[in-house]
Amino acid sequence: MKMTKKDHQVAFRRVMGLLCIYETAEVLGVSRQTLYRWQDAGKMPERITKGSGTRTYYRLADILALAATRNGPLQDAGSE
């Protein structure tokens, strides 16, 4: 079976330990919109952007550490 360009990109991210915004939301059990609010509120770890900043990635280790330290969902930025 031949790998597509997208397959190669996903495999590279896995080897590098990076999660895209969709995967990050899934790991944390929240929506992408919530992640964007948390980013704006400074509640997310450092992100890695690619290209002109349109693609956002997080280190898997940082997201797992965040998930392990929180008691339930992080509060929405708008609910404080």
LUMLOMAR-277191 format. One record per residue: residue number from 0; y, x, z of N, C-alpha, C, O in turn. Coordinates in steps of 0.02 Angstrom, whole numbers, padded with zeros to 5 digits. Layout:
// residues N
@pos NUM ny Y nx X nz Z cay Y cax X caz Z cy Y cx X cz Z oy Y ox X oz Z
...
***
This chain:
// residues 80
@pos 0 ny -00059 nx 00042 nz 00000 cay 00000 cax 00000 caz 00000 cy 00062 cx 00044 cz 00000 oy 00069 ox 00089 oz 00042
@pos 1 ny 00107 nx 00032 nz -00046 cay 00167 cax 00072 caz -00053 cy 00221 cx 00045 cz -00006 oy 00232 ox -00015 oz -00001
@pos 2 ny 00255 nx 00092 nz 00028 cay 00309 cax 00072 caz 00074 cy 00374 cx 00062 cz 00035 oy 00390 ox 00100 oz -00010
@pos 3 ny 00409 nx 00010 nz 00053 cay 00474 cax -00003 caz 00023 cy 00528 cx 00038 cz 00059 oy 00514 ox 00069 oz 00110
@pos 4 ny 00588 nx 00038 nz 00031 cay 00644 cax 00074 caz 00063 cy 00656 cx 00046 cz 00133 oy 00669 ox 00084 oz 00180
@pos 5 ny 00652 nx -00020 nz 00140 cay 00662 cax -00051 caz 00205 cy 00608 cx -00030 cz 00255 oy 00623 ox -00017 oz 00313
@pos 6 ny 00546 nx -00025 nz 00232 cay 00491 cax -00002 caz 00275 cy 00505 cx 00069 cz 00300 oy 00494 ox 00084 oz 00359
@pos 7 ny 00531 nx 00112 nz 00256 cay 00548 cax 00180 caz 00276 cy 00604 cx 00181 cz 00328 oy 00601 ox 00219 oz 00376
@pos 8 ny 00654 nx 00138 nz 00318 cay 00710 cax 00135 caz 00365 cy 00686 cx 00112 cz 00434 oy 00706 ox 00141 oz 00485
@pos 9 ny 00644 nx 00062 nz 00436 cay 00617 cax 00037 caz 00500 cy 00575 cx 00091 cz 00534 oy 00580 ox 00101 oz 00594
@pos 10 ny 00533 nx 00125 nz 00495 cay 00491 cax 00178 caz 00523 cy 00534 cx 00234 cz 00551 oy 00519 ox 00261 oz 00604
@pos 11 ny 00587 nx 00252 nz 00516 cay 00632 cax 00305 caz 00540 cy 00665 cx 00284 cz 00606 oy 00668 ox 00324 oz 00652
@pos 12 ny 00688 nx 00222 nz 00610 cay 00719 cax 00197 caz 00673 cy 00668 cx 00200 cz 00730 oy 00686 ox 00218 oz 00786
@pos 13 ny 00606 nx 00183 nz 00717 cay 00554 cax 00184 caz 00769 cy 00544 cx 00255 cz 00794 oy 00541 ox 00267 oz 00854
@pos 14 ny 00539 nx 00302 nz 00748 cay 00529 cax 00372 caz 00767 cy 00589 cx 00398 cz 00807 oy 00580 ox 00435 oz 00855
@pos 15 ny 00648 nx 00378 nz 00788 cay 00709 cax 00400 caz 00822 cy 00722 cx 00361 cz 00887 oy 00766 ox 00380 oz 00926
@pos 16 ny 00685 nx 00308 nz 00898 cay 00693 cax 00268 caz 00959 cy 00756 cx 00225 cz 00957 oy 00790 ox 00218 oz 01008
@pos 17 ny 00772 nx 00196 nz 00899 cay 00831 cax 00155 caz 00891 cy 00812 cx 00082 cz 00879 oy 00762 ox 00067 oz 00847
@pos 18 ny 00853 nx 00038 nz 00905 cay 00845 cax -00034 caz 00894 cy 00906 cx -00061 cz 00857 oy 00962 ox -00042 oz 00873
@pos 19 ny 00894 nx -00104 nz 00808 cay 00950 cax -00137 caz 00776 cy 00974 cx -00193 cz 00822 oy 00944 ox -00207 oz 00874
@pos 20 ny 01028 nx -00225 nz 00804 cay 01058 cax -00276 caz 00847 cy 01010 cx -00335 cz 00858 oy 01007 ox -00363 oz 00913
@pos 21 ny 00971 nx -00353 nz 00807 cay 00924 cax -00408 caz 00814 cy 00869 cx -00390 cz 00864 oy 00851 ox -00431 oz 00907
@pos 22 ny 00843 nx -00329 nz 00858 cay 00790 cax -00308 caz 00904 cy 00815 cx -00301 cz 00975 oy 00780 ox -00317 oz 01023
@pos 23 ny 00877 nx -00276 nz 00982 cay 00907 cax -00270 caz 01049 cy 00914 cx -00338 cz 01082 oy 00897 ox -00346 oz 01140
@pos 24 ny 00937 nx -00387 nz 01044 cay 00944 cax -00455 caz 01070 cy 00876 cx -00482 cz 01092 oy 00870 ox -00515 oz 01144
@pos 25 ny 00825 nx -00469 nz 01053 cay 00758 cax -00493 caz 01069 cy 00732 cx -00461 cz 01133 oy 00704 ox -00496 oz 01176
@pos 26 ny 00741 nx -00395 nz 01140 cay 00717 cax -00360 caz 01200 cy 00752 cx -00388 cz 01263 oy 00721 ox -00397 oz 01315
@pos 27 ny 00818 nx -00401 nz 01257 cay 00856 cax -00425 caz 01314 cy 00852 cx -00501 cz 01324 oy 00873 ox -00527 oz 01375
@pos 28 ny 00824 nx -00536 nz 01275 cay 00816 cax -00608 caz 01281 cy 00881 cx -00647 cz 01275 oy 00890 ox -00698 oz 01307
@pos 29 ny 00927 nx -00621 nz 01233 cay 00992 cax -00654 caz 01223 cy 01007 cx -00658 cz 01148 oy 00970 ox -00630 oz 01107
@pos 30 ny 01061 nx -00693 nz 01131 cay 01080 cax -00698 caz 01061 cy 01122 cx -00638 cz 01040 oy 01147 ox -00601 oz 01082
@pos 31 ny 01128 nx -00629 nz 00974 cay 01171 cax -00575 caz 00949 cy 01243 cx -00586 cz 00970 oy 01278 ox -00538 oz 00986
@pos 32 ny 01266 nx -00648 nz 00971 cay 01334 cax -00663 caz 00991 cy 01347 cx -00640 cz 01063 oy 01400 ox -00614 oz 01079
@pos 33 ny 01297 nx -00650 nz 01106 cay 01304 cax -00627 caz 01176 cy 01309 cx -00551 cz 01178 oy 01349 ox -00524 oz 01216
@pos 34 ny 01269 nx -00516 nz 01138 cay 01274 cax -00443 caz 01135 cy 01344 cx -00420 cz 01114 oy 01371 ox -00373 oz 01143
@pos 35 ny 01372 nx -00454 nz 01065 cay 01439 cax -00436 caz 01042 cy 01490 cx -00447 cz 01098 oy 01536 ox -00407 oz 01106
@pos 36 ny 01483 nx -00501 nz 01136 cay 01529 cax -00513 caz 01192 cy 01520 cx -00459 cz 01246 oy 01569 ox -00435 oz 01273
@pos 37 ny 01457 nx -00441 nz 01260 cay 01445 cax -00389 caz 01309 cy 01474 cx -00322 cz 01286 oy 01501 ox -00284 oz 01326
@pos 38 ny 01468 nx -00308 nz 01220 cay 01498 cax -00247 caz 01193 cy 01573 cx -00247 cz 01207 oy 01600 ox -00198 oz 01233
@pos 39 ny 01606 nx -00301 nz 01190 cay 01678 cax -00306 caz 01199 cy 01698 cx -00300 cz 01272 oy 01752 ox -00275 oz 01288
@pos 40 ny 01655 nx -00322 nz 01317 cay 01669 cax -00320 caz 01389 cy 01647 cx -00254 cz 01421 oy 01657 ox -00243 oz 01481
@pos 41 ny 01618 nx -00208 nz 01381 cay 01597 cax -00144 caz 01407 cy 01533 cx -00146 cz 01447 oy 01521 ox -00101 oz 01488
@pos 42 ny 01492 nx -00196 nz 01437 cay 01430 cax -00204 caz 01475 cy 01369 cx -00174 cz 01441 oy 01314 ox -00173 oz 01469
@pos 43 ny 01378 nx -00149 nz 01380 cay 01322 cax -00121 caz 01343 cy 01326 cx -00045 cz 01343 oy 01380 ox -00017 oz 01348
@pos 44 ny 01268 nx -00011 nz 01337 cay 01269 cax 00062 caz 01332 cy 01301 cx 00083 cz 01265 oy 01316 ox 00041 oz 01222
@pos 45 ny 01312 nx 00147 nz 01259 cay 01343 cax 00174 caz 01198 cy 01302 cx 00152 cz 01137 oy 01241 ox 00154 oz 01138
@pos 46 ny 01337 nx 00133 nz 01085 cay 01303 cax 00112 caz 01024 cy 01311 cx 00165 cz 00971 oy 01357 ox 00207 oz 00974
@pos 47 ny 01267 nx 00163 nz 00923 cay 01269 cax 00208 caz 00866 cy 01284 cx 00166 cz 00805 oy 01250 ox 00116 oz 00793
@pos 48 ny 01335 nx 00185 nz 00768 cay 01351 cax 00148 caz 00708 cy 01335 cx 00191 cz 00647 oy 01338 ox 00252 oz 00650
@pos 49 ny 01319 nx 00157 nz 00594 cay 01301 cax 00192 caz 00532 cy 01346 cx 00167 cz 00476 oy 01368 ox 00109 oz 00477
@pos 50 ny 01360 nx 00210 nz 00430 cay 01403 cax 00191 caz 00374 cy 01474 cx 00180 cz 00397 oy 01501 ox 00222 oz 00434
@pos 51 ny 01503 nx 00126 nz 00378 cay 01573 cax 00111 caz 00396 cy 01576 cx 00072 cz 00462 oy 01625 ox 00038 oz 00475
@pos 52 ny 01523 nx 00076 nz 00501 cay 01522 cax 00041 caz 00565 cy 01494 cx -00029 cz 00562 oy 01497 ox -00066 oz 00611
@pos 53 ny 01466 nx -00047 nz 00505 cay 01439 cax -00114 caz 00496 cy 01369 cx -00122 cz 00524 oy 01346 ox -00178 oz 00535
@pos 54 ny 01334 nx -00066 nz 00535 cay 01267 cax -00069 caz 00563 cy 01268 cx -00038 cz 00633 oy 01291 ox 00018 oz 00642
@pos 55 ny 01244 nx -00076 nz 00680 cay 01245 cax -00054 caz 00750 cy 01174 cx -00044 cz 00775 oy 01130 ox -00085 oz 00763
@pos 56 ny 01163 nx 00012 nz 00810 cay 01099 cax 00027 caz 00839 cy 01108 cx 00048 cz 00911 oy 01161 ox 00073 oz 00930
@pos 57 ny 01057 nx 00037 nz 00951 cay 01056 cax 00059 caz 01021 cy 00993 cx 00100 cz 01031 oy 00943 ox 00090 oz 00998
@pos 58 ny 00997 nx 00147 nz 01078 cay 00938 cax 00187 caz 01095 cy 00891 cx 00143 cz 01136 oy 00912 ox 00109 oz 01183
@pos 59 ny 00828 nx 00143 nz 01118 cay 00778 cax 00103 caz 01152 cy 00778 cx 00118 cz 01227 oy 00774 ox 00072 oz 01268
@pos 60 ny 00781 nx 00182 nz 01245 cay 00779 cax 00201 caz 01316 cy 00838 cx 00170 cz 01354 oy 00830 ox 00148 oz 01411
@pos 61 ny 00898 nx 00168 nz 01323 cay 00956 cax 00139 caz 01356 cy 00948 cx 00064 cz 01367 oy 00967 ox 00038 oz 01419
@pos 62 ny 00919 nx 00030 nz 01318 cay 00910 cax -00042 caz 01322 cy 00856 cx -00059 cz 01374 oy 00863 ox -00107 oz 01411
@pos 63 ny 00802 nx -00020 nz 01375 cay 00750 cax -00032 caz 01425 cy 00777 cx -00020 cz 01495 oy 00759 ox -00056 oz 01542
@pos 64 ny 00819 nx 00031 nz 01503 cay 00850 cax 00044 caz 01569 cy 00895 cx -00013 cz 01589 oy 00895 ox -00034 oz 01647
@pos 65 ny 00934 nx -00039 nz 01542 cay 00978 cax -00096 caz 01556 cy 00936 cx -00157 cz 01575 oy 00953 ox -00192 oz 01623
@pos 66 ny 00883 nx -00170 nz 01539 cay 00840 cax -00227 caz 01553 cy 00808 cx -00221 cz 01623 oy 00799 ox -00270 oz 01657
@pos 67 ny 00790 nx -00160 nz 01642 cay 00757 cax -00149 caz 01706 cy 00804 cx -00157 cz 01765 oy 00782 ox -00173 oz 01821
@pos 68 ny 00869 nx -00146 nz 01755 cay 00916 cax -00148 caz 01811 cy 00949 cx -00215 cz 01820 oy 00984 ox -00226 oz 01870
@pos 69 ny 00940 nx -00260 nz 01774 cay 00975 cax -00325 caz 01782 cy 00929 cx -00376 cz 01813 oy 00868 ox -00376 oz 01803
@pos 70 ny 00959 nx -00421 nz 01851 cay 00922 cax -00477 caz 01881 cy 00937 cx -00538 cz 01840 oy 00986 ox -00573 oz 01851
@pos 71 ny 00894 nx -00553 nz 01792 cay 00907 cax -00608 caz 01747 cy 00958 cx -00587 cz 01695 oy 00975 ox -00528 oz 01691
@pos 72 ny 00983 nx -00633 nz 01656 cay 01030 cax -00616 caz 01603 cy 01095 cx -00588 cz 01632 oy 01118 ox -00609 oz 01685
@pos 73 ny 01125 nx -00540 nz 01596 cay 01192 cax -00517 caz 01614 cy 01238 cx -00576 cz 01606 oy 01228 ox -00618 oz 01562
@pos 74 ny 01289 nx -00580 nz 01646 cay 01336 cax -00636 caz 01639 cy 01374 cx -00629 cz 01574 oy 01392 ox -00574 oz 01554
@pos 75 ny 01385 nx -00686 nz 01542 cay 01427 cax -00687 caz 01482 cy 01496 cx -00664 cz 01500 oy 01521 ox -00678 oz 01554
@pos 76 ny 01528 nx -00627 nz 01455 cay 01596 cax -00604 caz 01466 cy 01643 cx -00662 cz 01479 oy 01691 ox -00656 oz 01517
@pos 77 ny 01630 nx -00719 nz 01446 cay 01673 cax -00776 caz 01454 cy 01664 cx -00815 cz 01518 oy 01703 ox -00860 oz 01534
@pos 78 ny 01611 nx -00799 nz 01556 cay 01597 cax -00839 caz 01616 cy 01623 cx -00807 cz 01680 oy 01613 ox -00834 oz 01734
@pos 79 ny 01657 nx -00750 nz 01673 cay 01683 cax -00717 caz 01733 cy 01752 cx -00741 cz 01751 oy 01781 ox -00718 oz 01800
***
